[in-house]
Amino acid sequence: MTTETSEPKGFPGKKEERPLYEATRRLLLASMGAVALAQDEIEEFVHKLVERGELADKEGFKLVKEMKAHRAKRLHKVEDELASHLDAAMARLNMPTKADLDALSEKIAALNQKIEELKKD
């Protein structure tokens, strides 16, 4: 039995028909969960150090802030790498890009306008 999914526009079809999308989606969700868990663990560890007096409150806040900045920087790097890999995969599969589809839509609109003008004559 196949079920339709409620995916955003641009992802038509059933789950079984989009294995690359589904695998990428699962990987990203798992990665985000792991990152969130690690962030929580770091914050909890720093909080315990502050409670024990092994770390000043300001130092703990600064450390957590630095970790968040590092995580954000790393996330941007991973996003860029993922986009690059996806672009390469789409190129290998000879799939049109959004820019290709937009250009084609503009050409179709121009042709439709010309047809309408010819109908008037």
Summary of the structure (lengths in Angstrom):
residues: 121
radius of gyration: 24.3
end to end distance: 54.0
largest distance: 86.9
contacts: 232
relative contact order: 0.05
helix: 79%
strand: 2%
